[in-house]
Each structure stands twice: as C-alpha cells, then as structure tokens.
C-alpha cells in the first residue's frame, strides 16, 4: 500500500480490522506517513500488537473500542 507522506501529516486515520492482515499494514502505512492512527478490531490482542508497531514508527497511535461485543 502506498500512502502519500505529504497528504497524511496532521491528519487522523481510523482503521478498522487493525489487529491483523491488511488492516494492520494499512495502520502502519498511515503512521509512517505521519498520520495519527486510531486502531480498532475485535481482537484485543492483535490490535494492541498493531498499535505497538505504529507507535514505535511514529508515536501517534491509539487503540479504540477493541474487544468482542455480544
């Protein structure tokens, strides 16, 4: 995935499915491009790993609403 670094700085990306696969890769791409990233997934463990990777890349990641719902 290619994310423009010039168009992402100062913006917020809300990524669902960020616990694995394409969602995790997308969150990382936005983070590396300078966006603040909010990660959400039903897998609390997976999204925490994804947020760690994004935070280490930029310091601009947070987890929102992770965990299963009935």
Rosetta constraint file for C-alpha pairs under 8 A:
AtomPair CA 1 CA 25 HARMONIC 7.87 0.50
AtomPair CA 1 CA 26 HARMONIC 7.03 0.50
AtomPair CA 1 CA 29 HARMONIC 7.15 0.50
AtomPair CA 2 CA 29 HARMONIC 7.29 0.50
AtomPair CA 3 CA 8 HARMONIC 7.59 0.50
AtomPair CA 3 CA 29 HARMONIC 6.36 0.50
AtomPair CA 3 CA 30 HARMONIC 6.42 0.50
AtomPair CA 3 CA 33 HARMONIC 6.50 0.50
AtomPair CA 4 CA 8 HARMONIC 6.39 0.50
AtomPair CA 4 CA 33 HARMONIC 6.57 0.50
AtomPair CA 5 CA 9 HARMONIC 6.64 0.50
AtomPair CA 5 CA 32 HARMONIC 7.84 0.50
AtomPair CA 5 CA 33 HARMONIC 4.29 0.50
AtomPair CA 5 CA 34 HARMONIC 6.45 0.50
AtomPair CA 6 CA 33 HARMONIC 7.62 0.50
AtomPair CA 8 CA 12 HARMONIC 7.85 0.50
AtomPair CA 8 CA 30 HARMONIC 6.98 0.50
AtomPair CA 8 CA 33 HARMONIC 5.81 0.50
AtomPair CA 8 CA 34 HARMONIC 5.59 0.50
AtomPair CA 8 CA 35 HARMONIC 5.00 0.50
AtomPair CA 9 CA 33 HARMONIC 6.67 0.50
AtomPair CA 9 CA 34 HARMONIC 4.40 0.50
AtomPair CA 9 CA 35 HARMONIC 5.03 0.50
AtomPair CA 10 CA 34 HARMONIC 6.91 0.50
AtomPair CA 10 CA 35 HARMONIC 5.80 0.50
AtomPair CA 10 CA 36 HARMONIC 7.10 0.50
AtomPair CA 11 CA 34 HARMONIC 7.84 0.50
AtomPair CA 11 CA 35 HARMONIC 5.05 0.50
AtomPair CA 11 CA 36 HARMONIC 6.25 0.50
AtomPair CA 12 CA 35 HARMONIC 5.46 0.50
AtomPair CA 12 CA 36 HARMONIC 4.74 0.50
AtomPair CA 12 CA 37 HARMONIC 5.73 0.50
AtomPair CA 12 CA 38 HARMONIC 7.39 0.50
AtomPair CA 13 CA 27 HARMONIC 7.70 0.50
AtomPair CA 13 CA 30 HARMONIC 6.92 0.50
AtomPair CA 13 CA 35 HARMONIC 6.48 0.50
AtomPair CA 13 CA 36 HARMONIC 6.28 0.50
AtomPair CA 13 CA 37 HARMONIC 4.87 0.50
AtomPair CA 13 CA 38 HARMONIC 6.18 0.50
AtomPair CA 14 CA 37 HARMONIC 5.99 0.50
AtomPair CA 14 CA 38 HARMONIC 4.73 0.50
AtomPair CA 14 CA 39 HARMONIC 6.15 0.50
AtomPair CA 14 CA 40 HARMONIC 7.67 0.50
AtomPair CA 15 CA 23 HARMONIC 6.48 0.50
AtomPair CA 15 CA 26 HARMONIC 7.43 0.50
AtomPair CA 15 CA 27 HARMONIC 6.15 0.50
AtomPair CA 15 CA 37 HARMONIC 7.25 0.50
AtomPair CA 15 CA 38 HARMONIC 6.18 0.50
AtomPair CA 15 CA 39 HARMONIC 5.11 0.50
AtomPair CA 15 CA 40 HARMONIC 6.18 0.50
AtomPair CA 16 CA 23 HARMONIC 6.47 0.50
AtomPair CA 16 CA 39 HARMONIC 6.18 0.50
AtomPair CA 16 CA 40 HARMONIC 4.73 0.50
AtomPair CA 16 CA 41 HARMONIC 5.75 0.50
AtomPair CA 17 CA 22 HARMONIC 7.81 0.50
AtomPair CA 17 CA 23 HARMONIC 4.90 0.50
AtomPair CA 17 CA 24 HARMONIC 7.23 0.50
AtomPair CA 17 CA 39 HARMONIC 7.72 0.50
AtomPair CA 17 CA 40 HARMONIC 6.05 0.50
AtomPair CA 17 CA 41 HARMONIC 4.69 0.50
AtomPair CA 17 CA 42 HARMONIC 7.46 0.50
AtomPair CA 18 CA 22 HARMONIC 7.55 0.50
AtomPair CA 18 CA 23 HARMONIC 4.07 0.50
AtomPair CA 18 CA 24 HARMONIC 4.33 0.50
AtomPair CA 18 CA 25 HARMONIC 7.80 0.50
AtomPair CA 18 CA 26 HARMONIC 7.69 0.50
AtomPair CA 18 CA 27 HARMONIC 6.50 0.50
AtomPair CA 18 CA 39 HARMONIC 5.51 0.50
AtomPair CA 18 CA 40 HARMONIC 5.72 0.50
AtomPair CA 18 CA 41 HARMONIC 5.64 0.50
AtomPair CA 18 CA 46 HARMONIC 7.59 0.50
AtomPair CA 18 CA 47 HARMONIC 5.63 0.50
AtomPair CA 18 CA 50 HARMONIC 6.51 0.50
AtomPair CA 19 CA 23 HARMONIC 6.69 0.50
AtomPair CA 19 CA 24 HARMONIC 5.71 0.50
AtomPair CA 19 CA 39 HARMONIC 7.90 0.50
AtomPair CA 19 CA 40 HARMONIC 7.33 0.50
AtomPair CA 19 CA 41 HARMONIC 5.54 0.50
AtomPair CA 19 CA 42 HARMONIC 7.72 0.50
AtomPair CA 19 CA 43 HARMONIC 6.06 0.50
AtomPair CA 19 CA 44 HARMONIC 7.46 0.50
AtomPair CA 19 CA 45 HARMONIC 7.43 0.50
AtomPair CA 19 CA 46 HARMONIC 4.02 0.50
AtomPair CA 19 CA 47 HARMONIC 3.82 0.50
AtomPair CA 19 CA 48 HARMONIC 7.31 0.50
AtomPair CA 19 CA 49 HARMONIC 7.25 0.50
AtomPair CA 19 CA 50 HARMONIC 5.88 0.50
AtomPair CA 20 CA 24 HARMONIC 4.96 0.50
AtomPair CA 20 CA 25 HARMONIC 7.76 0.50
AtomPair CA 20 CA 46 HARMONIC 6.21 0.50
AtomPair CA 20 CA 47 HARMONIC 7.35 0.50
AtomPair CA 20 CA 50 HARMONIC 7.42 0.50
AtomPair CA 21 CA 25 HARMONIC 6.41 0.50
AtomPair CA 22 CA 26 HARMONIC 5.93 0.50
AtomPair CA 23 CA 27 HARMONIC 6.14 0.50
AtomPair CA 24 CA 28 HARMONIC 6.25 0.50
AtomPair CA 24 CA 47 HARMONIC 7.83 0.50
AtomPair CA 24 CA 50 HARMONIC 5.72 0.50
AtomPair CA 25 CA 29 HARMONIC 6.16 0.50
AtomPair CA 26 CA 30 HARMONIC 6.29 0.50
AtomPair CA 27 CA 31 HARMONIC 6.17 0.50
AtomPair CA 27 CA 37 HARMONIC 6.49 0.50
AtomPair CA 27 CA 39 HARMONIC 7.10 0.50
AtomPair CA 27 CA 50 HARMONIC 7.67 0.50
AtomPair CA 27 CA 54 HARMONIC 6.88 0.50
AtomPair CA 28 CA 32 HARMONIC 6.09 0.50
AtomPair CA 28 CA 50 HARMONIC 7.69 0.50
AtomPair CA 28 CA 53 HARMONIC 7.05 0.50
AtomPair CA 28 CA 54 HARMONIC 5.16 0.50
AtomPair CA 28 CA 57 HARMONIC 7.68 0.50
AtomPair CA 29 CA 33 HARMONIC 6.18 0.50
AtomPair CA 30 CA 34 HARMONIC 6.49 0.50
AtomPair CA 30 CA 35 HARMONIC 5.46 0.50
AtomPair CA 30 CA 36 HARMONIC 7.64 0.50
AtomPair CA 30 CA 37 HARMONIC 6.92 0.50
AtomPair CA 31 CA 35 HARMONIC 5.14 0.50
AtomPair CA 31 CA 36 HARMONIC 6.24 0.50
AtomPair CA 31 CA 37 HARMONIC 6.12 0.50
AtomPair CA 31 CA 54 HARMONIC 5.70 0.50
AtomPair CA 31 CA 55 HARMONIC 7.75 0.50
AtomPair CA 31 CA 57 HARMONIC 6.69 0.50
AtomPair CA 31 CA 58 HARMONIC 6.02 0.50
AtomPair CA 31 CA 60 HARMONIC 6.82 0.50
AtomPair CA 31 CA 61 HARMONIC 7.35 0.50
AtomPair CA 32 CA 54 HARMONIC 7.52 0.50
AtomPair CA 32 CA 57 HARMONIC 6.01 0.50
AtomPair CA 32 CA 58 HARMONIC 6.32 0.50
AtomPair CA 34 CA 58 HARMONIC 7.06 0.50
AtomPair CA 35 CA 60 HARMONIC 7.24 0.50
AtomPair CA 36 CA 60 HARMONIC 4.74 0.50
AtomPair CA 36 CA 61 HARMONIC 5.86 0.50
AtomPair CA 37 CA 54 HARMONIC 7.78 0.50
AtomPair CA 37 CA 60 HARMONIC 6.19 0.50
AtomPair CA 37 CA 61 HARMONIC 4.71 0.50
AtomPair CA 37 CA 62 HARMONIC 6.42 0.50
AtomPair CA 38 CA 61 HARMONIC 5.86 0.50
AtomPair CA 38 CA 62 HARMONIC 5.00 0.50
AtomPair CA 38 CA 63 HARMONIC 5.73 0.50
AtomPair CA 38 CA 64 HARMONIC 6.40 0.50
AtomPair CA 39 CA 47 HARMONIC 6.61 0.50
AtomPair CA 39 CA 50 HARMONIC 7.78 0.50
AtomPair CA 39 CA 51 HARMONIC 6.76 0.50
AtomPair CA 39 CA 61 HARMONIC 7.35 0.50
AtomPair CA 39 CA 62 HARMONIC 6.18 0.50
AtomPair CA 39 CA 63 HARMONIC 4.84 0.50
AtomPair CA 39 CA 64 HARMONIC 6.00 0.50
AtomPair CA 40 CA 47 HARMONIC 6.55 0.50
AtomPair CA 40 CA 63 HARMONIC 6.09 0.50
AtomPair CA 40 CA 64 HARMONIC 5.39 0.50
AtomPair CA 40 CA 65 HARMONIC 5.89 0.50
AtomPair CA 40 CA 66 HARMONIC 5.49 0.50
AtomPair CA 41 CA 46 HARMONIC 7.70 0.50
AtomPair CA 41 CA 47 HARMONIC 5.95 0.50
AtomPair CA 41 CA 65 HARMONIC 7.35 0.50
AtomPair CA 41 CA 66 HARMONIC 5.19 0.50
AtomPair CA 41 CA 67 HARMONIC 6.94 0.50
AtomPair CA 42 CA 66 HARMONIC 5.43 0.50
AtomPair CA 42 CA 67 HARMONIC 4.75 0.50
AtomPair CA 42 CA 68 HARMONIC 5.03 0.50
AtomPair CA 42 CA 69 HARMONIC 7.90 0.50
AtomPair CA 43 CA 47 HARMONIC 6.20 0.50
AtomPair CA 43 CA 66 HARMONIC 6.52 0.50
AtomPair CA 43 CA 67 HARMONIC 5.75 0.50
AtomPair CA 43 CA 68 HARMONIC 7.06 0.50
AtomPair CA 44 CA 48 HARMONIC 6.21 0.50
AtomPair CA 44 CA 66 HARMONIC 5.03 0.50
AtomPair CA 44 CA 67 HARMONIC 4.92 0.50
AtomPair CA 44 CA 68 HARMONIC 7.92 0.50
AtomPair CA 45 CA 49 HARMONIC 6.45 0.50
AtomPair CA 46 CA 50 HARMONIC 6.29 0.50
AtomPair CA 47 CA 51 HARMONIC 6.03 0.50
AtomPair CA 47 CA 63 HARMONIC 7.03 0.50
AtomPair CA 47 CA 66 HARMONIC 7.13 0.50
AtomPair CA 48 CA 52 HARMONIC 6.18 0.50
AtomPair CA 48 CA 63 HARMONIC 6.98 0.50
AtomPair CA 49 CA 53 HARMONIC 6.44 0.50
AtomPair CA 50 CA 54 HARMONIC 6.29 0.50
AtomPair CA 51 CA 55 HARMONIC 5.85 0.50
AtomPair CA 51 CA 61 HARMONIC 5.83 0.50
AtomPair CA 51 CA 62 HARMONIC 6.30 0.50
AtomPair CA 51 CA 63 HARMONIC 6.55 0.50
AtomPair CA 52 CA 56 HARMONIC 6.04 0.50
AtomPair CA 52 CA 61 HARMONIC 7.87 0.50
AtomPair CA 53 CA 57 HARMONIC 6.29 0.50
AtomPair CA 54 CA 58 HARMONIC 6.34 0.50
AtomPair CA 54 CA 59 HARMONIC 7.16 0.50
AtomPair CA 54 CA 60 HARMONIC 7.17 0.50
AtomPair CA 54 CA 61 HARMONIC 5.89 0.50
AtomPair CA 55 CA 59 HARMONIC 4.17 0.50
AtomPair CA 55 CA 60 HARMONIC 5.54 0.50
AtomPair CA 55 CA 61 HARMONIC 5.10 0.50
AtomPair CA 55 CA 62 HARMONIC 7.93 0.50
